[in-house]
Amino acid sequence: MSKGKAIVMSGIRPTGFLHLGNYFGAMRNYVKLQEEYTCFFMVADLHALTTHPDTKELKSNVHRVLAENIACGINPDKAALYCQSHVRETSELYLYLNMLAYLGELEKTTTFKDKARLQPDNINAGLLTYPVLQTADIILHRATWVPVGKDQEQHLEMARNFVNRFNHRYGDVFPEPMAYNFGEDLVKVPSLDGTGKMSKSENQLATLYLADTDEMIRKKVMKAKTDSGPTSPNSPKPDYIENIFQLMRLVSSPDTIAQFESAYDECSIRYGDMKKQLAEDMVNFIAPIREKAESIRTNETYLKEIMEKGAEKARESASATMKLVRATMGLEY
Ligand code: TRP
């Protein structure tokens, strides 16, 4: 990693399976970022404990997320790909930052309120200070760019507040982290039931996962909502039909797309054929990623090696920051 490049940091929670929306919304962009920036991509296993205190499946989830990320093109030789709990400096910085975080602002956080509602019997302090831990993840590397979805913008705003409080109270150490916006590159991946986007938690049959078998992909695509077709030439497309075209644009060849576009305009389109074609193109797109992820996931020696290499890079950057933090805070006796 060369000096002077801007620093990018992001975290991925090891809960749920990656789907096509994650791929086109996040992974594909991470892969581009690693070419231009010094990147830290982290599996947020400590954050997972705030909602999933049972650790029985944590190891296999961490392995799966790592494998899926590598299969999508994250290159562990370019980016630092590591596990949050392997960088102990995170916990130290989290502790210092907690003294700069006020109860009032933490209680007001949207994600806290949502999660507290979902788990009324486990409103733990970790859940409350989730944004503080996230801030520690980011500023431990003095990162300026954080590629995240819209749902994380409030956490980033809080991170900027904590950074400013630290810098004012003790001295300038941290740059303000900003959400990295992909603009044009942020493609929407519609769900197969014609409502909203593909997502981890909503209708699983309307979401294509990178771990889905060929049969499962075909089954889901063939179930996508259609109708009896347009009745007059060049009609506008209903949303659920536009969604199928949108999915095609992600994985099918320009010729295939043009062919179905003109069939639609001429009212000769057969949605059964279109979905069959889309299903095959999806299978051809997803199967190699699934197979690659599977072979990485089951190679524990390789995964350990990757995690150790990533953690080493992360710790190197973290320990430099923490030296500066302790000195600036006056904690050197
Ligand atoms: N909170 C993020 C999410 O739910 C995950 C995360 C943890 C993260 N630490 C981070 C994201 C640091 C960006 C930077 O998706």
Residues whose N, C-alpha, C, O or C-beta is under 5 A from the ligand:
A	BS01	LIG	M9 S10 G11 I12 R13 A44 H47 Q134 D137 I138
